[in-house]
């Protein structure tokens, strides 16, 4: 059994178009990154209001965007989403945005989205998305990553660590 990392395979975004020169490739990548951020922003508005953090369609969007764009572009799309929201664009759940989002209990999940998209993309680049059991395992893992960031952040913001 080899411990070598398998070669990167094309993801869905790589099959859309294959630009002939570097400038077009960069422009295509930029467009895909912005489109990925827009998909996450749209699904952020699909919301089940719970307290203190609503359940949204973002987690699904994060995994789909990461798998479709690959690790690098997927992480870039979610970083774009995060910074667009911090800049004040209403892309977060409930059409909110702005720098004060860092004070919300849900912001840790948004930080975790960047890592989750990268992980989903990494799995897709190794063709895990083409095998049902591997896809299930990889995407469940990628879906759990926002909780690794979000739960401690929420506990910190709500001051529940060590309380009581």
C-alpha positions in Angstrom: 0.0 0.0 0.0 1.4 3.3 -1.0 1.2 6.5 1.1 1.7 8.6 -2.0 -0.9 11.3 -2.5 -2.9 10.7 -5.7 -2.6 13.2 -8.5 -5.1 16.0 -8.6 -8.0 15.2 -11.0 -10.2 17.7 -12.7 -13.3 18.9 -10.8 -16.5 20.1 -12.4 -15.2 23.6 -12.9 -12.2 22.3 -14.8 -14.5 20.7 -17.3 -16.6 23.8 -18.1 -13.9 25.5 -20.2 -10.2 25.2 -20.8 -8.9 28.6 -21.6 -6.0 28.8 -24.1 -4.0 31.5 -22.3 -3.2 32.5 -18.7 -5.2 35.7 -18.7 -8.4 33.9 -19.7 -7.7 31.2 -17.1 -7.4 33.8 -14.4 -10.6 35.5 -15.5 -12.4 32.2 -15.6 -11.2 31.4 -12.1 -12.2 34.8 -10.8 -15.7 34.4 -12.3 -16.1 30.9 -10.8 -15.0 32.2 -7.4 -17.5 35.1 -7.5 -20.2 32.7 -8.7 -19.4 30.3 -5.8 -19.7 33.1 -3.3 -23.0 34.1 -4.8 -24.4 30.5 -4.5 -23.5 30.5 -0.8 -25.0 33.9 -0.3 -28.3 32.8 -2.0 -28.5 29.6 0.1 -27.8 31.6 3.2 -31.2 33.0 2.8 -32.8 29.6 3.0 -33.2 29.7 6.8 -34.9 27.8 9.6 -34.8 30.3 12.5 -33.4 28.7 15.6 -31.6 30.3 18.6 -28.7 31.2 18.9 -27.8 30.2 15.3 -30.2 29.6 12.5 -30.0 26.5 10.3 -29.4 27.6 6.7 -28.6 26.1 3.3 -25.1 27.4 3.6 -23.5 24.1 4.7 -24.9 22.4 1.6 -23.7 25.2 -0.6 -20.2 25.2 1.0 -19.8 21.5 0.2 -21.2 21.8 -3.3 -19.1 24.9 -4.2 -16.0 23.2 -2.7 -16.5 20.0 -4.7 -17.4 21.8 -7.9 -14.6 24.3 -7.8 -11.8 22.3 -6.1 -9.8 23.1 -3.0 -8.2 26.4 -4.0 -11.1 28.0 -5.8 -13.6 26.7 -3.3 -11.6 28.2 -0.4 -11.3 31.5 -2.4 -15.0 31.5 -3.0 -15.8 31.2 0.7 -13.2 33.7 1.6 -14.8 36.1 -0.9 -18.2 35.4 0.7 -16.8 36.1 4.2 -15.0 39.3 3.2 -18.0 40.5 1.2 -20.2 40.1 4.3 -17.7 41.8 6.5 -17.5 44.7 4.0 -21.2 45.2 4.5 -22.8 43.4 1.6 -26.0 41.6 2.8 -24.8 38.1 2.1 -25.1 36.4 5.5 -28.3 34.7 6.7 -31.2 37.1 7.0 -29.6 39.4 4.4 -27.2 40.7 7.0 -23.6 41.9 6.7 -21.1 44.3 8.2 -18.1 44.1 10.5 -20.3 43.6 13.5 -21.1 40.1 12.3 -17.9 39.0 14.1 -19.9 39.6 17.4 -22.6 37.2 16.4 -22.6 33.6 17.7 -22.8 32.3 14.1 -19.6 33.9 12.8 -17.4 31.0 13.8 -19.3 28.8 11.4 -18.6 31.2 8.6 -14.9 31.0 9.3 -15.2 27.2 9.2 -16.8 27.4 5.8 -13.5 28.4 4.2 -11.8 25.3 5.5 -14.8 23.1 4.7 -14.9 24.2 1.1 -11.2 23.5 0.8 -11.6 20.0 2.3 -14.6 19.2 0.0 -12.6 20.4 -3.0 -9.6 18.3 -1.9 -11.8 15.2 -1.8 -13.2 16.0 -5.2 -9.8 16.5 -6.7 -9.0 13.0 -5.6 -12.2 11.6 -7.2 -13.9 10.8 -3.9 -17.0 12.5 -5.3 -17.1 9.8 -8.0 -17.5 6.9 -5.6 -20.7 6.9 -3.4 -19.2 5.7 -0.1 -16.1 7.9 -0.4 -18.3 10.9 -1.4 -20.5 10.3 1.6 -17.6 10.0 4.0 -15.7 13.0 2.6 -18.7 15.3 2.4 -19.9 14.4 5.9 -16.4 15.3 7.1 -16.5 18.5 5.2 -19.9 19.3 6.6 -18.7 18.8 10.1 -15.8 21.2 9.8 -17.9 24.4 10.4 -19.0 23.0 13.7 -15.3 22.6 14.8 -15.0 26.3 14.4 -18.5 27.4 15.1 -19.2 25.7 18.4 -16.2 27.1 20.3 -16.7 30.5 18.8 -20.4 30.5 19.8 -19.5 29.4 23.3 -17.0 32.2 23.5 -19.4 34.8 22.3 -22.2 33.6 24.5 -19.8 33.3 27.4 -20.8 29.8 28.3 -17.3 28.4 28.7 -16.7 28.0 32.4 -20.0 29.6 33.3 -21.9 28.0 36.0 
